[in-house]
């Protein structure tokens, strides 16, 4: 927004990334780029603006409006995409505010039978999108969860790739780690962060307010079998930390720990998601027992341990309401739109049933958000 060439630069970056993926796809499938005649794309509001070359300024200030909400049809030539120049590029409609076409695509991924009962759908990411409803009516909102749950802003946070701790178990004074690729730990990814904080909470290393205890205070409150965990508590430059490994266990790397700052970042992120879910339930007029199930979408949602997330208060925990991951539902929904004429016809009908709910404008949000930061 401050650089006159900024929009062109970002638009070019998006096109280059998609072109690299196209090249990978045509090489794997031994087809010609000239034989690709149509492409369906979904993405959040910011990505839609950048990809189509629309100035995103209105997204950065209240009331956070989109330039174009409706479906956008254009050609590969206009967007510098390396397929047939006249290929139709179809960007799915946005819902409103920061709830983009990817959220609509999540609904397109659900079989019709799964849209009938009441469902709460959470698409986890830096910006968490939440859907609530059934075949007659949906409410949609977004909440700024921040990047902590994806491993960013965490001292040893990293992407979910080789060397990342993805699972943590604390039991009877022992720390068990599962590392992607079976390598020595180099850091911790989002699912590992959620696991670690949940396990620390269960082991009473963290207070309900989110404070990491000192070794002395921990020994006064912990169960006898967990006393050994006191050896992993320390203070580094005035910040409380809990080591996830013994000295020397990380090889040439730093000894990985969870800090008080990391815990606070998780608290802020989980409170944003949980508060969004509960205010959406209130707005819709549904109680927990009215839900058929809770669905978790997104790549990160595929790996997160749901019970750990519920221990933290990241997801609501309603009696007899199951929770399951549906993976990259936005990608699946875009594929369904591409391949099914019936789904294309019904997309606008479905869109008309979705109402955007602006959390930021809700007077109860700030108070409930602060209340929900505790564990």
C-alpha atoms as a printed R data frame, in Angstrom:
    type eleno elety resid chain resno       x       y       z
1   ATOM     1    CA   UNK     A     1   0.000   0.000   0.000
2   ATOM     2    CA   UNK     A     2   3.020   2.307   0.502
3   ATOM     3    CA   UNK     A     3   4.810   1.204  -2.696
4   ATOM     4    CA   UNK     A     4   3.406   2.325  -6.040
5   ATOM     5    CA   UNK     A     5   4.751  -0.860  -7.659
6   ATOM     6    CA   UNK     A     6   3.850  -3.077  -4.677
7   ATOM     7    CA   UNK     A     7   0.632  -4.510  -6.097
8   ATOM     8    CA   UNK     A     8   2.300  -5.433  -9.421
9   ATOM     9    CA   UNK     A     9   5.168  -7.121  -7.572
10  ATOM    10    CA   UNK     A    10   2.853  -9.191  -5.400
11  ATOM    11    CA   UNK     A    11   0.572 -10.105  -8.297
12  ATOM    12    CA   UNK     A    12   3.604 -11.308 -10.244
13  ATOM    13    CA   UNK     A    13   4.781 -13.373  -7.238
14  ATOM    14    CA   UNK     A    14   1.385 -15.094  -7.003
15  ATOM    15    CA   UNK     A    15   1.364 -15.860 -10.759
16  ATOM    16    CA   UNK     A    16   4.937 -17.201 -10.614
17  ATOM    17    CA   UNK     A    17   4.031 -19.513  -7.730
18  ATOM    18    CA   UNK     A    18   0.952 -20.858  -9.534
19  ATOM    19    CA   UNK     A    19   2.975 -21.299 -12.741
20  ATOM    20    CA   UNK     A    20   5.539 -23.366 -10.841
21  ATOM    21    CA   UNK     A    21   2.719 -25.604  -9.564
22  ATOM    22    CA   UNK     A    22   1.270 -25.895 -13.089
23  ATOM    23    CA   UNK     A    23   4.680 -26.960 -14.412
24  ATOM    24    CA   UNK     A    24   4.954 -29.602 -11.691
25  ATOM    25    CA   UNK     A    25   1.441 -30.900 -12.488
26  ATOM    26    CA   UNK     A    26   1.933 -31.153 -16.271
27  ATOM    27    CA   UNK     A    27   5.291 -32.919 -15.834
28  ATOM    28    CA   UNK     A    28   3.826 -35.448 -13.411
29  ATOM    29    CA   UNK     A    29   0.832 -36.128 -15.647
30  ATOM    30    CA   UNK     A    30   2.672 -35.852 -19.003
31  ATOM    31    CA   UNK     A    31   0.210 -33.411 -20.521
32  ATOM    32    CA   UNK     A    32   0.556 -30.167 -22.452
33  ATOM    33    CA   UNK     A    33  -0.051 -26.816 -20.782
34  ATOM    34    CA   UNK     A    34  -1.857 -25.803 -24.004
35  ATOM    35    CA   UNK     A    35  -4.469 -28.474 -23.257
36  ATOM    36    CA   UNK     A    36  -5.526 -26.885 -19.963
37  ATOM    37    CA   UNK     A    37  -8.653 -24.866 -20.742
38  ATOM    38    CA   UNK     A    38 -10.043 -23.986 -17.336
39  ATOM    39    CA   UNK     A    39  -8.828 -23.392 -13.805
40  ATOM    40    CA   UNK     A    40 -10.770 -22.923 -10.570
41  ATOM    41    CA   UNK     A    41  -9.139 -20.925  -7.775
42  ATOM    42    CA   UNK     A    42 -10.216 -20.121  -4.238
43  ATOM    43    CA   UNK     A    43  -8.446 -18.061  -1.606
44  ATOM    44    CA   UNK     A    44  -8.955 -15.555   1.160
45  ATOM    45    CA   UNK     A    45  -9.957 -11.957   0.518
46  ATOM    46    CA   UNK     A    46  -6.391 -10.588   0.523
47  ATOM    47    CA   UNK     A    47  -5.156 -13.249  -1.924
48  ATOM    48    CA   UNK     A    48  -8.103 -12.627  -4.247
49  ATOM    49    CA   UNK     A    49  -7.228  -8.919  -4.425
50  ATOM    50    CA   UNK     A    50  -3.514  -9.533  -4.989
51  ATOM    51    CA   UNK     A    51  -4.033 -12.281  -7.579
52  ATOM    52    CA   UNK     A    52  -6.515 -10.236  -9.619
53  ATOM    53    CA   UNK     A    53  -4.532  -6.996  -9.260
54  ATOM    54    CA   UNK     A    54  -7.188  -5.252  -7.157
55  ATOM    55    CA   UNK     A    55  -5.829  -2.708  -4.682
56  ATOM    56    CA   UNK     A    56  -6.222  -4.194  -1.162
57  ATOM    57    CA   UNK     A    57  -6.449  -0.847   0.667
58  ATOM    58    CA   UNK     A    58 -10.107  -1.281   1.641
59  ATOM    59    CA   UNK     A    59  -9.215  -4.529   3.462
60  ATOM    60    CA   UNK     A    60  -6.809  -2.693   5.732
61  ATOM    61    CA   UNK     A    61  -9.218  -0.231   7.275
62  ATOM    62    CA   UNK     A    62 -12.674  -0.367   8.793
63  ATOM    63    CA   UNK     A    63 -15.246  -1.507   7.648
64  ATOM    64    CA   UNK     A    64 -12.882  -3.958   5.826
65  ATOM    65    CA   UNK     A    65 -14.781  -4.142   2.544
66  ATOM    66    CA   UNK     A    66 -13.940  -6.207  -0.538
67  ATOM    67    CA   UNK     A    67 -13.641  -4.668  -4.001
68  ATOM    68    CA   UNK     A    68 -15.456  -7.609  -5.638
69  ATOM    69    CA   UNK     A    69 -17.430 -10.249  -3.732
70  ATOM    70    CA   UNK     A    70 -18.923 -12.110  -6.690
71  ATOM    71    CA   UNK     A    71 -17.364 -14.849  -8.805
72  ATOM    72    CA   UNK     A    72 -14.687 -13.480 -11.171
73  ATOM    73    CA   UNK     A    73 -14.132 -14.929 -14.646
74  ATOM    74    CA   UNK     A    74 -11.026 -13.949 -16.581
75  ATOM    75    CA   UNK     A    75  -8.444 -15.549 -18.873
76  ATOM    76    CA   UNK     A    76  -4.998 -17.047 -18.415
77  ATOM    77    CA   UNK     A    77  -3.568 -14.429 -20.780
78  ATOM    78    CA   UNK     A    78  -4.744 -11.569 -18.562
79  ATOM    79    CA   UNK     A    79  -3.166 -13.106 -15.461
80  ATOM    80    CA   UNK     A    80   0.068 -14.355 -17.116
81  ATOM    81    CA   UNK     A    81  -0.658 -17.994 -16.304
82  ATOM    82    CA   UNK     A    82   1.157 -20.577 -18.434
83  ATOM    83    CA   UNK     A    83  -1.773 -22.591 -19.771
84  ATOM    84    CA   UNK     A    84  -3.861 -22.056 -22.943
85  ATOM    85    CA   UNK     A    85  -3.995 -18.238 -23.329
86  ATOM    86    CA   UNK     A    86  -7.803 -18.295 -23.659
87  ATOM    87    CA   UNK     A    87  -8.311 -20.663 -20.736
88  ATOM    88    CA   UNK     A    88 -11.054 -19.521 -18.370
89  ATOM    89    CA   UNK     A    89  -9.831 -18.680 -14.861
90  ATOM    90    CA   UNK     A    90 -12.685 -18.903 -12.355
91  ATOM    91    CA   UNK     A    91 -12.097 -17.310  -8.925
92  ATOM    92    CA   UNK     A    92 -14.886 -18.449  -6.591
93  ATOM    93    CA   UNK     A    93 -17.026 -15.818  -4.796
94  ATOM    94    CA   UNK     A    94 -15.973 -14.294  -1.474
95  ATOM    95    CA   UNK     A    95 -18.381 -14.337   1.479
96  ATOM    96    CA   UNK     A    96 -17.492 -10.974   3.061
97  ATOM    97    CA   UNK     A    97 -14.856  -9.188   5.140
98  ATOM    98    CA   UNK     A    98 -11.956 -11.581   5.655
99  ATOM    99    CA   UNK     A    99 -14.097 -14.647   4.929
100 ATOM   100    CA   UNK     A   100 -12.991 -15.579   1.453
101 ATOM   101    CA   UNK     A   101 -13.705 -18.016  -1.352
102 ATOM   102    CA   UNK     A   102 -11.714 -20.716   0.456
103 ATOM   103    CA   UNK     A   103 -14.420 -20.789   3.147
104 ATOM   104    CA   UNK     A   104 -17.142 -21.192   0.523
105 ATOM   105    CA   UNK     A   105 -15.072 -24.005  -1.011
106 ATOM   106    CA   UNK     A   106 -14.994 -25.782   2.375
107 ATOM   107    CA   UNK     A   107 -18.804 -26.020   2.199
108 ATOM   108    CA   UNK     A   108 -18.615 -27.219  -1.419
109 ATOM   109    CA   UNK     A   109 -16.424 -30.091  -0.198
110 ATOM   110    CA   UNK     A   110 -19.138 -31.424   2.125
111 ATOM   111    CA   UNK     A   111 -21.516 -34.088   0.752
112 ATOM   112    CA   UNK     A   112 -25.095 -32.778   0.739
113 ATOM   113    CA   UNK     A   113 -26.030 -35.149   3.567
114 ATOM   114    CA   UNK     A   114 -23.420 -33.515   5.797
115 ATOM   115    CA   UNK     A   115 -24.941 -30.058   5.304
116 ATOM   116    CA   UNK     A   116 -28.278 -31.088   6.787
117 ATOM   117    CA   UNK     A   117 -27.544 -31.334  10.514
118 ATOM   118    CA   UNK     A   118 -26.039 -28.456  12.528
119 ATOM   119    CA   UNK     A   119 -22.274 -28.338  12.115
120 ATOM   120    CA   UNK     A   120 -19.522 -26.097  13.444
121 ATOM   121    CA   UNK     A   121 -16.632 -25.904  10.962
122 ATOM   122    CA   UNK     A   122 -13.288 -24.358  11.934
123 ATOM   123    CA   UNK     A   123 -10.666 -23.653   9.257
124 ATOM   124    CA   UNK     A   124  -7.467 -23.145  11.228
125 ATOM   125    CA   UNK     A   125  -4.786 -20.721  10.122
126 ATOM   126    CA   UNK     A   126  -3.319 -17.313  10.887
127 ATOM   127    CA   UNK     A   127  -6.796 -16.062  10.088
128 ATOM   128    CA   UNK     A   128  -9.267 -18.630  11.418
129 ATOM   129    CA   UNK     A   129 -12.544 -18.892   9.501
130 ATOM   130    CA   UNK     A   130 -15.565 -20.363  11.279
131 ATOM   131    CA   UNK     A   131 -18.832 -21.636   9.777
132 ATOM   132    CA   UNK     A   132 -21.963 -22.658  11.666
133 ATOM   133    CA   UNK     A   133 -25.264 -23.914  10.357
134 ATOM   134    CA   UNK     A   134 -27.118 -26.401   8.202
135 ATOM   135    CA   UNK     A   135 -28.620 -26.676   4.709
136 ATOM   136    CA   UNK     A   136 -31.072 -23.830   5.420
137 ATOM   137    CA   UNK     A   137 -28.767 -21.190   6.906
138 ATOM   138    CA   UNK     A   138 -25.056 -20.637   7.588
139 ATOM   139    CA   UNK     A   139 -23.238 -17.977   9.595
140 ATOM   140    CA   UNK     A   140 -19.608 -17.272   8.718
141 ATOM   141    CA   UNK     A   141 -16.957 -15.240  10.494
142 ATOM   142    CA   UNK     A   142 -13.197 -14.857  10.772
143 ATOM   143    CA   UNK     A   143 -10.947 -14.194  13.704
144 ATOM   144    CA   UNK     A   144  -7.293 -13.165  13.779
145 ATOM   145    CA   UNK     A   145  -5.707 -16.118  15.556
146 ATOM   146    CA   UNK     A   146  -2.176 -15.039  14.661
147 ATOM   147    CA   UNK     A   147   0.541 -17.384  13.411
148 ATOM   148    CA   UNK     A   148   1.434 -19.065  16.739
149 ATOM   149    CA   UNK     A   149  -0.624 -22.198  16.043
150 ATOM   150    CA   UNK     A   150   1.309 -22.688  12.800
151 ATOM   151    CA   UNK     A   151   4.680 -22.497  14.566
152 ATOM   152    CA   UNK     A   152   5.484 -18.856  13.785
153 ATOM   153    CA   UNK     A   153   6.235 -16.335  16.598
154 ATOM   154    CA   UNK     A   154   7.243 -19.362  18.727
155 ATOM   155    CA   UNK     A   155  10.912 -19.390  19.829
156 ATOM   156    CA   UNK     A   156  11.610 -22.803  18.229
157 ATOM   157    CA   UNK     A   157   8.609 -22.794  15.891
158 ATOM   158    CA   UNK     A   158   8.989 -24.198  12.382
159 ATOM   159    CA   UNK     A   159   6.961 -25.654   9.529
160 ATOM   160    CA   UNK     A   160   5.751 -29.239   9.744
161 ATOM   161    CA   UNK     A   161   8.735 -30.738   7.953
162 ATOM   162    CA   UNK     A   162  11.602 -33.102   8.816
163 ATOM   163    CA   UNK     A   163  13.094 -32.343  12.220
164 ATOM   164    CA   UNK     A   164   9.930 -30.751  13.620
165 ATOM   165    CA   UNK     A   165   8.488 -32.083  16.874
166 ATOM   166    CA   UNK     A   166   4.876 -32.965  15.993
167 ATOM   167    CA   UNK     A   167   3.760 -34.815  19.144
168 ATOM   168    CA   UNK     A   168   4.609 -34.377  22.826
169 ATOM   169    CA   UNK     A   169   3.659 -36.682  25.713
170 ATOM   170    CA   UNK     A   170   4.465 -36.020  29.397
171 ATOM   171    CA   UNK     A   171   3.929 -39.002  31.686
172 ATOM   172    CA   UNK     A   172   5.372 -39.992  35.089
173 ATOM   173    CA   UNK     A   173   8.323 -37.656  34.774
174 ATOM   174    CA   UNK     A   174   9.184 -38.750  31.228
175 ATOM   175    CA   UNK     A   175   9.064 -36.605  28.071
176 ATOM   176    CA   UNK     A   176   8.244 -38.457  24.845
177 ATOM   177    CA   UNK     A   177   8.669 -36.671  21.524
178 ATOM   178    CA   UNK     A   178   7.617 -37.693  18.033
179 ATOM   179    CA   UNK     A   179   9.726 -35.979  15.372
180 ATOM   180    CA   UNK     A   180   8.811 -35.792  11.683
181 ATOM   181    CA   UNK     A   181  11.188 -37.922   9.633
182 ATOM   182    CA   UNK     A   182  12.613 -39.586  12.748
183 ATOM   183    CA   UNK     A   183  15.460 -37.048  12.825
184 ATOM   184    CA   UNK     A   184  16.970 -35.187  15.755
185 ATOM   185    CA   UNK     A   185  14.636 -32.324  16.742
186 ATOM   186    CA   UNK     A   186  15.332 -28.954  15.111
187 ATOM   187    CA   UNK     A   187  12.184 -27.181  16.269
188 ATOM   188    CA   UNK     A   188   8.476 -27.634  16.913
189 ATOM   189    CA   UNK     A   189   5.539 -27.275  14.503
190 ATOM   190    CA   UNK     A   190   1.947 -26.254  15.189
191 ATOM   191    CA   UNK     A   191   0.590 -29.648  16.240
192 ATOM   192    CA   UNK     A   192   3.591 -30.067  18.551
193 ATOM   193    CA   UNK     A   193   2.979 -26.655  20.141
194 ATOM   194    CA   UNK     A   194  -0.645 -27.553  20.901
195 ATOM   195    CA   UNK     A   195   0.387 -30.957  22.276
196 ATOM   196    CA   UNK     A   196   3.208 -29.537  24.404
197 ATOM   197    CA   UNK     A   197   1.135 -26.809  26.080
198 ATOM   198    CA   UNK     A   198  -1.784 -29.207  26.658
199 ATOM   199    CA   UNK     A   199   0.529 -31.788  28.255
200 ATOM   200    CA   UNK     A   200   2.220 -29.124  30.390
201 ATOM   201    CA   UNK     A   201  -1.206 -28.011  31.563
202 ATOM   202    CA   UNK     A   202  -2.207 -31.573  32.483
203 ATOM   203    CA   UNK     A   203   1.080 -32.050  34.337
204 ATOM   204    CA   UNK     A   204   0.338 -28.831  36.302
205 ATOM   205    CA   UNK     A   205   3.468 -27.103  34.998
206 ATOM   206    CA   UNK     A   206   1.229 -24.223  33.882
207 ATOM   207    CA   UNK     A   207  -1.396 -22.515  36.034
208 ATOM   208    CA   UNK     A   208  -4.960 -21.995  34.784
209 ATOM   209    CA   UNK     A   209  -3.989 -18.366  34.114
210 ATOM   210    CA   UNK     A   210  -1.154 -19.524  31.857
211 ATOM   211    CA   UNK     A   211   1.798 -18.896  34.174
212 ATOM   212    CA   UNK     A   212   4.729 -21.317  33.902
213 ATOM   213    CA   UNK     A   213   5.740 -22.321  37.432
214 ATOM   214    CA   UNK     A   214   9.232 -22.086  38.927
215 ATOM   215    CA   UNK     A   215  10.909 -25.379  39.983
216 ATOM   216    CA   UNK     A   216  10.284 -24.643  43.687
217 ATOM   217    CA   UNK     A   217   6.594 -23.818  43.231
218 ATOM   218    CA   UNK     A   218   6.091 -26.806  40.964
219 ATOM   219    CA   UNK     A   219   7.480 -29.273  43.528
220 ATOM   220    CA   UNK     A   220   4.923 -28.005  46.044
221 ATOM   221    CA   UNK     A   221   1.902 -28.707  43.817
222 ATOM   222    CA   UNK     A   222   2.862 -31.561  41.479
223 ATOM   223    CA   UNK     A   223   1.979 -35.219  41.821
224 ATOM   224    CA   UNK     A   224   4.871 -37.329  43.184
225 ATOM   225    CA   UNK     A   225   5.380 -39.215  39.912
226 ATOM   226    CA   UNK     A   226   5.905 -35.907  38.065
227 ATOM   227    CA   UNK     A   227   8.586 -34.410  40.341
228 ATOM   228    CA   UNK     A   228  11.288 -35.052  37.716
229 ATOM   229    CA   UNK     A   229   9.736 -32.391  35.455
230 ATOM   230    CA   UNK     A   230  11.053 -29.750  37.880
231 ATOM   231    CA   UNK     A   231  14.518 -30.454  36.443
232 ATOM   232    CA   UNK     A   232  13.334 -29.164  33.048
233 ATOM   233    CA   UNK     A   233  12.070 -25.831  34.386
234 ATOM   234    CA   UNK     A   234  14.513 -22.919  34.176
235 ATOM   235    CA   UNK     A   235  14.844 -19.162  33.835
236 ATOM   236    CA   UNK     A   236  16.631 -17.780  30.790
237 ATOM   237    CA   UNK     A   237  17.336 -14.049  30.745
238 ATOM   238    CA   UNK     A   238  14.365 -13.408  33.009
239 ATOM   239    CA   UNK     A   239  11.957 -15.625  30.997
240 ATOM   240    CA   UNK     A   240  10.578 -18.895  32.411
241 ATOM   241    CA   UNK     A   241  11.082 -21.924  30.134
242 ATOM   242    CA   UNK     A   242  10.370 -25.655  30.103
243 ATOM   243    CA   UNK     A   243  12.905 -27.807  28.232
244 ATOM   244    CA   UNK     A   244  11.495 -30.590  26.069
245 ATOM   245    CA   UNK     A   245  14.713 -32.608  26.103
246 ATOM   246    CA   UNK     A   246  17.813 -33.427  28.085
247 ATOM   247    CA   UNK     A   247  21.111 -31.676  27.461
248 ATOM   248    CA   UNK     A   248  22.853 -33.075  24.390
249 ATOM   249    CA   UNK     A   249  19.676 -34.666  23.025
250 ATOM   250    CA   UNK     A   250  19.352 -32.092  20.253
251 ATOM   251    CA   UNK     A   251  22.850 -32.705  18.898
252 ATOM   252    CA   UNK     A   252  24.370 -29.539  17.428
253 ATOM   253    CA   UNK     A   253  21.092 -27.635  17.824
254 ATOM   254    CA   UNK     A   254  19.924 -25.562  20.763
255 ATOM   255    CA   UNK     A   255  18.116 -27.397  23.536
256 ATOM   256    CA   UNK     A   256  14.481 -26.864  22.542
257 ATOM   257    CA   UNK     A   257  12.098 -25.353  25.052
258 ATOM   258    CA   UNK     A   258   8.644 -23.801  25.456
259 ATOM   259    CA   UNK     A   259   8.853 -20.315  26.974
260 ATOM   260    CA   UNK     A   260   6.385 -18.189  28.903
261 ATOM   261    CA   UNK     A   261   6.159 -15.976  25.790
262 ATOM   262    CA   UNK     A   262   5.244 -19.018  23.678
263 ATOM   263    CA   UNK     A   263   2.484 -19.953  26.118
264 ATOM   264    CA   UNK     A   264   1.075 -16.408  25.998
265 ATOM   265    CA   UNK     A   265   1.048 -16.517  22.168
266 ATOM   266    CA   UNK     A   266  -0.880 -19.801  22.272
267 ATOM   267    CA   UNK     A   267  -3.335 -18.314  24.787
268 ATOM   268    CA   UNK     A   268  -4.104 -15.343  22.517
269 ATOM   269    CA   UNK     A   269  -4.519 -17.569  19.458
270 ATOM   270    CA   UNK     A   270  -6.731 -20.165  21.111
271 ATOM   271    CA   UNK     A   271  -8.898 -17.480  22.734
272 ATOM   272    CA   UNK     A   272  -9.584 -15.867  19.348
273 ATOM   273    CA   UNK     A   273 -10.786 -19.164  17.841
274 ATOM   274    CA   UNK     A   274 -12.805 -20.258  20.884
275 ATOM   275    CA   UNK     A   275 -14.450 -16.842  21.333
276 ATOM   276    CA   UNK     A   276 -15.387 -16.747  17.650
277 ATOM   277    CA   UNK     A   277 -17.031 -20.174  17.928
278 ATOM   278    CA   UNK     A   278 -19.017 -19.300  21.049
279 ATOM   279    CA   UNK     A   279 -20.235 -15.904  19.788
280 ATOM   280    CA   UNK     A   280 -21.288 -17.492  16.502
281 ATOM   281    CA   UNK     A   281 -23.257 -20.132  18.471
282 ATOM   282    CA   UNK     A   282 -24.920 -17.370  20.475
283 ATOM   283    CA   UNK     A   283 -25.768 -15.339  17.368
284 ATOM   284    CA   UNK     A   284 -27.286 -18.396  15.674
285 ATOM   285    CA   UNK     A   285 -29.232 -19.399  18.790
286 ATOM   286    CA   UNK     A   286 -27.711 -22.878  19.077
287 ATOM   287    CA   UNK     A   287 -26.539 -24.752  22.158
288 ATOM   288    CA   UNK     A   288 -23.711 -27.296  22.167
289 ATOM   289    CA   UNK     A   289 -26.096 -30.256  22.278
290 ATOM   290    CA   UNK     A   290 -27.729 -29.001  19.051
291 ATOM   291    CA   UNK     A   291 -24.582 -29.816  17.048
292 ATOM   292    CA   UNK     A   292 -24.144 -33.016  15.045
293 ATOM   293    CA   UNK     A   293 -20.356 -32.620  14.998
294 ATOM   294    CA   UNK     A   294 -17.420 -30.209  14.881
295 ATOM   295    CA   UNK     A   295 -15.288 -30.314  11.731
296 ATOM   296    CA   UNK     A   296 -11.681 -29.079  11.513
297 ATOM   297    CA   UNK     A   297 -10.499 -27.979   8.063
298 ATOM   298    CA   UNK     A   298  -7.123 -26.890   6.739
299 ATOM   299    CA   UNK     A   299  -3.714 -28.514   6.430
300 ATOM   300    CA   UNK     A   300  -2.838 -27.756  10.058
301 ATOM   301    CA   UNK     A   301  -6.200 -29.090  11.218
302 ATOM   302    CA   UNK     A   302  -5.273 -32.416   9.642
303 ATOM   303    CA   UNK     A   303  -2.435 -32.989  12.112
304 ATOM   304    CA   UNK     A   304  -3.662 -31.382  15.308
305 ATOM   305    CA   UNK     A   305  -4.683 -33.682  18.155
306 ATOM   306    CA   UNK     A   306  -8.309 -32.714  18.864
307 ATOM   307    CA   UNK     A   307  -8.323 -33.799  22.556
308 ATOM   308    CA   UNK     A   308  -5.190 -31.693  23.182
309 ATOM   309    CA   UNK     A   309  -6.840 -28.728  21.456
310 ATOM   310    CA   UNK     A   310  -9.921 -29.130  23.645
311 ATOM   311    CA   UNK     A   311  -7.778 -29.320  26.802
312 ATOM   312    CA   UNK     A   312  -6.393 -25.887  25.874
313 ATOM   313    CA   UNK     A   313  -9.826 -24.491  25.069
314 ATOM   314    CA   UNK     A   314  -8.911 -24.016  21.404
315 ATOM   315    CA   UNK     A   315 -12.071 -25.855  20.314
316 ATOM   316    CA   UNK     A   316 -15.334 -26.042  22.251
317 ATOM   317    CA   UNK     A   317 -15.909 -29.340  24.052
318 ATOM   318    CA   UNK     A   318 -19.584 -30.315  24.085
319 ATOM   319    CA   UNK     A   319 -20.796 -33.571  25.585
320 ATOM   320    CA   UNK     A   320 -21.490 -36.270  22.948
321 ATOM   321    CA   UNK     A   321 -20.495 -33.980  20.050
322 ATOM   322    CA   UNK     A   322 -17.743 -35.687  17.983
323 ATOM   323    CA   UNK     A   323 -14.892 -33.758  16.379
324 ATOM   324    CA   UNK     A   324 -13.053 -34.799  13.207
325 ATOM   325    CA   UNK     A   325 -10.625 -33.428  10.644
326 ATOM   326    CA   UNK     A   326 -11.661 -33.021   7.006
327 ATOM   327    CA   UNK     A   327  -8.192 -31.995   5.732
328 ATOM   328    CA   UNK     A   328  -7.723 -29.606   2.824
329 ATOM   329    CA   UNK     A   329 -11.449 -29.052   2.331
330 ATOM   330    CA   UNK     A   330 -10.944 -25.808   0.374
331 ATOM   331    CA   UNK     A   331  -8.904 -27.679  -2.243
332 ATOM   332    CA   UNK     A   332 -11.488 -30.464  -2.386
333 ATOM   333    CA   UNK     A   333 -14.308 -27.923  -2.781
334 ATOM   334    CA   UNK     A   334 -12.533 -26.173  -5.653
335 ATOM   335    CA   UNK     A   335 -12.091 -29.580  -7.352
336 ATOM   336    CA   UNK     A   336 -15.776 -30.371  -6.871
337 ATOM   337    CA   UNK     A   337 -16.711 -27.039  -8.476
338 ATOM   338    CA   UNK     A   338 -14.379 -27.747 -11.398
339 ATOM   339    CA   UNK     A   339 -15.743 -31.237 -12.049
340 ATOM   340    CA   UNK     A   340 -19.471 -30.977 -11.316
341 ATOM   341    CA   UNK     A   341 -21.976 -28.946 -13.314
342 ATOM   342    CA   UNK     A   342 -24.550 -29.573 -10.571
343 ATOM   343    CA   UNK     A   343 -22.261 -28.068  -7.915
344 ATOM   344    CA   UNK     A   344 -21.571 -25.047 -10.142
345 ATOM   345    CA   UNK     A   345 -25.307 -24.417 -10.531
346 ATOM   346    CA   UNK     A   346 -25.940 -24.785  -6.798
347 ATOM   347    CA   UNK     A   347 -23.005 -22.641  -5.623
348 ATOM   348    CA   UNK     A   348 -24.906 -19.352  -5.868
349 ATOM   349    CA   UNK     A   349 -27.888 -20.957  -4.118
350 ATOM   350    CA   UNK     A   350 -25.559 -22.044  -1.308
351 ATOM   351    CA   UNK     A   351 -23.892 -18.621  -1.177
352 ATOM   352    CA   UNK     A   352 -27.275 -16.964  -0.657
353 ATOM   353    CA   UNK     A   353 -27.722 -19.042   2.515
354 ATOM   354    CA   UNK     A   354 -24.506 -17.700   4.089
355 ATOM   355    CA   UNK     A   355 -24.550 -14.556   6.239
356 ATOM   356    CA   UNK     A   356 -21.301 -12.828   7.192
357 ATOM   357    CA   UNK     A   357 -21.040 -12.094  10.923
358 ATOM   358    CA   UNK     A   358 -18.523  -9.354  11.794
359 ATOM   359    CA   UNK     A   359 -16.836 -10.363  15.066
360 ATOM   360    CA   UNK     A   360 -14.847  -7.138  15.321
361 ATOM   361    CA   UNK     A   361 -18.068  -5.122  15.410
362 ATOM   362    CA   UNK     A   362 -19.590  -7.294  18.138
363 ATOM   363    CA   UNK     A   363 -19.467  -5.395  21.465
364 ATOM   364    CA   UNK     A   364 -19.092  -8.647  23.441
365 ATOM   365    CA   UNK     A   365 -15.996  -9.830  21.573
366 ATOM   366    CA   UNK     A   366 -13.278  -7.972  23.491
367 ATOM   367    CA   UNK     A   367 -14.597  -8.893  26.927
368 ATOM   368    CA   UNK     A   368 -15.147 -12.563  26.084
369 ATOM   369    CA   UNK     A   369 -11.788 -12.748  24.287
370 ATOM   370    CA   UNK     A   370  -9.987 -11.598  27.455
371 ATOM   371    CA   UNK     A   371 -11.994 -13.990  29.621
372 ATOM   372    CA   UNK     A   372 -11.160 -16.923  27.365
373 ATOM   373    CA   UNK     A   373  -7.374 -16.434  27.417
374 ATOM   374    CA   UNK     A   374  -7.184 -18.551  30.576
375 ATOM   375    CA   UNK     A   375  -6.964 -22.331  30.319
